Amino acid sequence: MLNYTPDSIVAVMRSSGMIPVFYHADIEVAKNVLDACYRGGVRVFEFTNRGGNAFDVFKALLRHVEQYPDLLLGIGTIMDGATAKKFIDAGAHFIVSPILKAEMASVCQVHNKLWIPGCATLTEIVTAKDLGAQVIKLFPGSVLGPDFVSAVMPVVPGLQLMPTGGVEPTEESLSAWFKAGVVCVGMGSKLMVKKADGSFDLTGIETQSRNALKLISKYRK
């Protein structure tokens, strides 16, 4: 059974290097996609709070992943402290946000939960560190790019950055991000391949996950 302390979760994130980011209103679809990622080697998964029934689907997913004692399941797109506490009370292993808001830091610290805020400037990054963030989400990664990481890493020693948005499961993309010094990447639609009919290609998702993790292990510092 995994230890859900912030330090232990960061260790799993570092060793894995990738967090799939996913939302779907249908619990069975969400379960199937999560299962495919797990079969591909994923051990940290972020479900996002982007739909009206996200809370109910997330609770069902938490019950579903009890069969995977080595899988961490966090909730993303959290925008305030009250919502963070709601999902923590439900059992979320960690909290991810696209923004930096101090009240979420306080809630997560009180409950000893890993808090991953979203930042897009050096000022926000330093503020997040001052508020206790161990890992900082760079968002949107597609706008900031690996060059941003290369520029800020020497300025703030010990940074652990996780770009999300614009990261692709290709050698070109992953090598650029990890050579720049990121600790982990979040990957959404680029990882979640679909069939011609619009349904999720579960075999494809499993393969994409496995291949991406292999590339990450090759280029991780």
C-alpha positions in Angstrom: 0.0 0.0 0.0 1.3 3.4 -0.9 2.1 6.1 1.5 0.0 9.2 0.6 2.3 11.8 2.2 3.5 14.7 0.0 7.1 13.5 0.1 6.2 9.9 -1.0 3.9 11.1 -3.8 6.6 13.4 -5.1 9.0 10.4 -5.1 6.5 8.4 -7.2 6.1 11.4 -9.6 9.8 11.7 -10.0 10.3 8.0 -10.7 7.4 7.8 -13.1 7.8 11.1 -14.9 4.3 11.3 -16.3 0.8 12.0 -15.1 -2.1 11.4 -17.5 -4.7 14.1 -17.2 -8.3 13.1 -18.0 -12.0 13.8 -17.5 -15.1 12.0 -18.8 -18.6 12.2 -17.5 -19.2 8.5 -18.0 -17.7 6.5 -15.1 -17.2 3.3 -17.2 -15.3 5.3 -19.8 -13.2 6.9 -17.1 -12.5 3.4 -15.5 -11.5 1.9 -18.9 -9.1 4.8 -19.7 -7.5 4.6 -16.3 -7.1 0.9 -16.6 -5.5 1.2 -20.0 -3.0 3.8 -18.6 -2.3 1.5 -15.7 -1.6 -1.4 -18.0 0.8 0.8 -19.8 2.8 1.5 -16.6 1.2 4.7 -15.3 1.3 4.9 -11.5 0.1 8.5 -11.0 -3.2 9.7 -12.6 -5.0 13.0 -12.5 -8.8 13.2 -13.0 -10.0 16.7 -13.6 -12.8 18.6 -12.0 -14.3 19.8 -15.3 -17.9 18.6 -15.4 -21.0 18.8 -13.2 -20.7 15.2 -12.1 -16.9 15.2 -11.7 -17.2 14.7 -7.9 -19.3 11.6 -8.2 -17.2 10.1 -11.0 -14.0 10.8 -8.9 -15.5 9.0 -5.9 -16.3 6.0 -8.0 -12.8 6.0 -9.5 -11.3 6.1 -6.0 -13.2 2.9 -5.2 -12.2 1.4 -8.5 -8.4 2.0 -7.9 -8.5 0.2 -4.6 -7.5 -2.8 -6.8 -4.3 -1.0 -7.6 -2.4 -0.5 -4.3 0.5 1.1 -6.2 -1.6 3.8 -8.1 -1.9 7.4 -7.0 -5.1 9.2 -8.0 -5.4 13.0 -7.6 -7.9 15.6 -8.6 -7.1 18.5 -11.0 -8.7 21.8 -12.0 -9.3 22.8 -8.4 -9.9 26.5 -8.1 -10.4 27.3 -4.4 -9.9 26.0 -0.9 -13.4 24.8 -0.3 -13.3 22.6 -3.4 -9.9 21.3 -2.4 -11.2 20.2 1.0 -14.3 18.6 -0.6 -12.1 16.3 -2.7 -9.6 15.7 0.1 -12.4 14.5 2.3 -13.5 12.2 -0.5 -10.0 10.6 -0.5 -8.0 12.4 -3.2 -4.3 11.6 -2.9 -3.2 15.0 -4.2 -4.6 18.3 -5.4 -3.7 20.0 -8.7 -4.7 23.5 -9.8 -4.2 25.5 -13.0 -3.8 28.7 -10.8 -1.9 29.9 -7.8 -4.2 30.6 -4.8 -2.8 30.8 -1.3 -6.0 29.4 0.4 -5.5 26.1 -1.3 -1.9 25.8 0.1 -3.4 26.3 3.6 -6.1 23.6 3.2 -3.6 21.1 1.8 -1.0 21.8 4.5 -3.6 21.3 7.2 -4.6 17.9 5.7 -1.0 16.9 4.8 -1.9 16.7 1.1 0.4 17.4 -1.8 -0.6 20.7 -3.5 0.5 21.3 -7.1 -0.4 24.9 -8.1 -0.3 26.2 -11.7 2.1 29.0 -12.5 3.1 30.9 -15.6 5.6 33.4 -14.4 8.8 33.4 -12.3 7.1 35.5 -9.7 4.2 33.0 -9.3 6.8 30.1 -9.2 8.7 31.8 -6.3 5.4 32.6 -4.5 4.3 29.0 -4.8 7.6 27.8 -3.4 7.2 30.3 -0.5 3.7 28.8 0.1 5.2 25.3 0.4 4.6 23.9 -3.1 7.1 21.0 -3.7 6.0 20.5 -7.3 4.8 23.3 -9.5 2.6 22.9 -12.6 3.7 25.0 -15.5 0.5 26.0 -17.3 0.0 26.4 -20.2 3.0 24.4 -21.2 2.3 25.0 -24.9 2.8 28.7 -24.4 5.8 28.6 -22.0 7.8 25.8 -23.6 11.0 24.0 -22.6 13.1 27.2 -23.1 11.2 28.8 -20.2 12.2 25.9 -18.0 15.8 26.2 -19.0 15.7 29.9 -18.2 14.2 29.6 -14.7 15.9 26.5 -13.4 19.2 28.2 -12.6 17.4 31.2 -11.0 15.5 29.1 -8.4 17.6 26.1 -7.1 15.7 22.9 -6.4 12.7 23.7 -8.6 10.5 20.7 -9.4 8.4 21.7 -12.4 5.6 19.8 -14.2 4.5 21.2 -17.5 0.9 20.4 -18.6 -0.7 21.4 -21.9 1.2 21.0 -25.1 3.3 18.1 -24.0 3.2 15.3 -26.6 4.1 11.6 -26.3 6.9 11.9 -28.9 10.7 11.7 -28.6 11.0 15.3 -29.8 8.6 16.7 -27.2 9.6 14.6 -24.2 13.4 14.9 -24.8 13.1 18.7 -25.0 11.2 19.0 -21.7 13.3 16.6 -19.7 16.6 17.9 -21.0 15.4 21.3 -19.9 15.0 19.9 -16.4 11.4 19.1 -15.6 10.6 16.5 -13.0 7.4 15.3 -14.5 4.9 16.1 -17.3 1.2 16.1 -17.4 -0.4 14.8 -20.6 -4.0 14.9 -21.7 -5.6 14.7 -25.1 -2.3 13.8 -26.9 -2.1 10.6 -24.8 -5.8 9.7 -25.0 -6.0 8.5 -28.6 -9.3 7.7 -30.2 -10.7 5.5 -32.9 -12.3 6.7 -36.1 -15.7 6.5 -34.5 -14.7 8.8 -31.7 -14.4 6.2 -28.9 -11.2 5.8 -26.9 -8.7 3.4 -28.3 -7.8 1.6 -25.1 -5.0 -0.5 -26.7 -3.6 2.7 -28.2 -3.7 4.5 -24.9 -1.9 1.6 -23.2 0.7 1.6 -26.0 1.1 5.4 -25.9 1.6 5.3 -22.2 4.2 2.6 -22.3 6.1 4.2 -25.0 6.1 7.6 -23.4 7.3 6.2 -20.1 10.2 4.5 -21.9 11.2 7.8 -23.6 11.0 9.6 -20.3 13.3 7.1 -18.6 15.7 7.6 -21.5 15.9 11.4 -21.1 15.2 12.0 -17.4 18.2 13.7 -15.6 
